[in-house]
Amino acid sequence: IIHSNGMRLGQARYEVALFLVTGLELVCWYHKLSNAEWLAAAMGLQNALITQWSTAVVRTTHMTGTATDLGSSSGRIIMRFIRLKGNLEEDDWNHHVADRKKLVLMICLLLSFIAGGYIGAVGYNAYKIHSLLIPAGLTFMLGVMHLVYCLLNRKEVKEEEVAETVFRRQISGKGPDDVEQQKFVQSNSPAAQFIRQISGQKPESSGKVAGKPVVHG
C-alpha cells in the first residue's frame, strides 16, 4: 500500500498505515503499557512507512544507520579536504554535493531524534501514560490530512495515475491500452506533450495522436 519510489500523495494509502500506528498506540495507552509489544509494533510500522517512501534514506526509530551514513559522508569530505591540503575550488565542492546534502539531512535527523527523546521524557514525567496520546493524536491528524487531500484532489490524483501508467507503457514500447489513457495522450497537458515527444508521436489534424492503435478485447 506504500510506494517505494518517493512520496506519492493521494496514490499511496498513507492514512491506512498512520491509522494503524494510532490504533496500536491507543491500545498501549488503554492497557497502560501492559502490552508493550504493541508499542514496538507501532514503532516498526512507522519506521517501515518512512523507510519505504524515502527509499531507505530516512529512519525514525533508530539512529544506527543514520550515524553510519553521517560518518561515511563526513569522512569522504574530510579526506578530499586533506588530499587537496585545504585548497578546495568550486569544482571540488561540487564533487561532494550529494555527500553535503546527505550530511545536512543526517545531522537534522540525529538532532530531531535527540529532541524527540527529550520531549518524550519530559512528557512522560508530566503526564505519565497519557503522554502516549500526544503521538497518537499527531499521527491521527496526519492520517486525516492525507485523507482530506485525497478527497479534495481526486481528479488530479487520477490524472497522475493515468499519466504514470501511460509513461511506463511508452517507455516499454507499448501504447495506451484503454480509452482513458488514449484520451490523456491526446490532451494538451504538459505531461501528455512530454510523453508524445519522447515517443515520437505527433498530433494528427483531427486532434488525435498518431501512433499505435488501441486494441480492445
Summary of the structure (lengths in Angstrom):
residues: 217
radius of gyration: 24.1
end to end distance: 29.1
largest distance: 72.8
contacts: 560
relative contact order: 0.10
helix: 71%
strand: 1%
